[in-house]
């Protein structure tokens, strides 16, 4: 049996989960279509998802059409959970991007489509809710072409849009739709040279099968995007969508040979608290009670191979059910037994570890405290478990200040974390105010040296000299050596580099230091007493002294924004944006709405979001994404450092030796 893995993406409330329910019902997996309002859908299985009526975690369900097994990943639509979407995109063969026939192309839709086009991901655009009042057809197709991509072709037509009896009909070449062949040929000719040559030579020689085959070829390569209309609630247009999923997306034939290659894209906890990994297999096979190598890239860029053994491997079968079976290429499997497994790990091969993030990491953070101070260890352990499911929350513990900080995309995510801690871990917590995550960059050059001094009572058996200076924009942390390679054992060199990267997680103002060049200028050791620990402990002192000489500038994140508001509210919205420090760059009409684009400091996004409902009668939509960092004007915001405050030499030495 062949397999295709698809995702359903959309702006929030476009009908993703309802569409998933309808597909499962059409395939005979469920007898009754669940409802988000009733809280009885297959994919929103967590109590919190049912209460809020939104998808928070990606969910996998399966159904079969003919000889094709479809694994479907339902992803969140809310921007606060965009990291779930990113992890899903790395394991999919195609995406169904849902658009509301009433609201049309919205801000989040544009963000998602830009990403999908960048990935050359095969996409079917499904226009939902054609039976709702205000639904559009021709006007919406024009909007899709102008707002998303011109490389689209409508494969269905709609009768009675905006009425309860709206119906969708397939468009085919050579029937009662004479314009369809010419419309389809125009789009196919853009990327099909052979097809274009045949069309120009004698268009009458091309059969409906020729058009269909070329359409499938280009759609599978992400060169054009079919558009289908329908209604998930009423079931209109669903048969055409099912046909498109199995015919227009590339399928996996699941051969039993080849090297094992798999990607971990989701982690959850079993009933006994054990880790369960969701793995997309790209090649080979995986079964229960088998040895497997896990590959991971650490924060310093090194690839580590970790041996493991599976205990149970299950694959999805009919809805959310799983059955124990050998997983083959193309399958999505649930795997037990890999105790230290993390999201992003690769099974069997390190291939794919260099993938870049599609969306920016969170630009906000907050301190979280338990209502009972004695519950701090329990809270930390619980947050680490949540970080297994979403590594971007980036749990940061400060033992000295007795506080724990987590990274966030927005306020809704904060509410979800609080509710999850209460429901699953029985922990009542309180959050401090949300703050932005800044970075530091060096503004000058600084050098520092510490040598072995046998006369001092507080010295390390190590000599280290470091120079810091500004690096290239976007370079992160670059470490290099100006000393001879043989001047230190390899383990000592490695200890220095690792300590440099760890120390720069917190600069002079407590923020991560980026775009910095660090050079090892002096080195020395005393054999046989010197150890890697001497270099690892001394490096922070030398580095921070050099960084203090160089000085740093704090930079705050700036987001690009897209704001959609009713036309009559545009002036008030623009004024409020400027008051929040935003820089509007373009304004244009979208029917009765107005689309404003520009940049806004991340620190004022929440303030504007709170104003927006009142400015737009509740109809405004704002989507932001990280754009760049800009220097902070005025007093630089500081974040408490966990353990690397600049201090005098003797105090640092005593701390390093554990004497105070």
Helices and strands as residue ranges (DSSP letters): E 2-10, H 16-26, H 47-52, E 59-65, E 68-74, G 79-81, H 82-89, E 94-100, H 107-119, E 123-128, H 138-147, E 152-154, E 156-159, E 167-170, H 178-189, H 193-202, G 203-205, H 208-220, E 225-229, H 238-248, E 261-269, E 275-283, E 285-286, E 291-297, E 303-309, E 312-316, E 322-324, E 327-328, E 332-336, E 346-347, E 364-370, G 373-375, H 376-389, G 391-393, E 396-398, E 403-408, H 411-425, E 429-431, E 435-436, E 439-442, E 446-450, E 463-470, E 477-481, G 485-487, H 490-503, E 512-513, E 516-524, H 532-550, E 552-566, G 567-569, H 570-579, E 583-590, E 593-601, G 602-604, H 605-615, E 621-631, H 649-656
